[in-house]
Amino acid sequence: MASSGEKLGIAAIIAVAAGVVGLVSSLLTLYLQVDSAVLGAIKRDFAPIGTVIVSTLKPSVFAKAIGEAEGALPINRKWILADGRVVEGIAFGLLIPNPVG
């Protein structure tokens, strides 16, 4: 039969394990809520004009992630790939007429 000291040690280990599981569960829940909130904000109010965002996503995947289609007309889009393409007629192009040259 285990002594009261051994029982106390086992109870402490179980309590710590339960605390770790609770903490991991809380952090995961928070991450999932923040992730969906951030994606919602990106789709709704993408970014201020002129904001540069680095991404490893392909342009078509990035466009889909923010609720757009890559081939849509520039005037109807919230973002344009910064690869030297013409930006005339969109808000950035009106602020900075010739950003490449």
MODELLER restraints for C-alpha pairs under 7 A, 6 or more apart:
rsr = mdl.restraints
at = mdl.atoms
rsr.add(forms.Gaussian(group=physical.xy_distance, feature=features.Distance(at['CA:42:A'], at['CA:66:A']), mean=6.11, stdev=0.5))
rsr.add(forms.Gaussian(group=physical.xy_distance, feature=features.Distance(at['CA:43:A'], at['CA:66:A']), mean=4.45, stdev=0.5))
rsr.add(forms.Gaussian(group=physical.xy_distance, feature=features.Distance(at['CA:43:A'], at['CA:67:A']), mean=5.79, stdev=0.5))
rsr.add(forms.Gaussian(group=physical.xy_distance, feature=features.Distance(at['CA:46:A'], at['CA:78:A']), mean=6.52, stdev=0.5))
rsr.add(forms.Gaussian(group=physical.xy_distance, feature=features.Distance(at['CA:49:A'], at['CA:92:A']), mean=5.96, stdev=0.5))
rsr.add(forms.Gaussian(group=physical.xy_distance, feature=features.Distance(at['CA:50:A'], at['CA:92:A']), mean=6.41, stdev=0.5))
rsr.add(forms.Gaussian(group=physical.xy_distance, feature=features.Distance(at['CA:59:A'], at['CA:70:A']), mean=6.79, stdev=0.5))
rsr.add(forms.Gaussian(group=physical.xy_distance, feature=features.Distance(at['CA:60:A'], at['CA:70:A']), mean=5.38, stdev=0.5))
rsr.add(forms.Gaussian(group=physical.xy_distance, feature=features.Distance(at['CA:63:A'], at['CA:69:A']), mean=5.58, stdev=0.5))
rsr.add(forms.Gaussian(group=physical.xy_distance, feature=features.Distance(at['CA:63:A'], at['CA:70:A']), mean=5.59, stdev=0.5))
rsr.add(forms.Gaussian(group=physical.xy_distance, feature=features.Distance(at['CA:74:A'], at['CA:90:A']), mean=6.51, stdev=0.5))
rsr.add(forms.Gaussian(group=physical.xy_distance, feature=features.Distance(at['CA:75:A'], at['CA:89:A']), mean=6.48, stdev=0.5))
rsr.add(forms.Gaussian(group=physical.xy_distance, feature=features.Distance(at['CA:75:A'], at['CA:90:A']), mean=5.16, stdev=0.5))
rsr.add(forms.Gaussian(group=physical.xy_distance, feature=features.Distance(at['CA:84:A'], at['CA:100:A']), mean=6.18, stdev=0.5))
rsr.add(forms.Gaussian(group=physical.xy_distance, feature=features.Distance(at['CA:87:A'], at['CA:93:A']), mean=4.84, stdev=0.5))
rsr.add(forms.Gaussian(group=physical.xy_distance, feature=features.Distance(at['CA:88:A'], at['CA:94:A']), mean=6.74, stdev=0.5))
rsr.add(forms.Gaussian(group=physical.xy_distance, feature=features.Distance(at['CA:88:A'], at['CA:97:A']), mean=6.73, stdev=0.5))
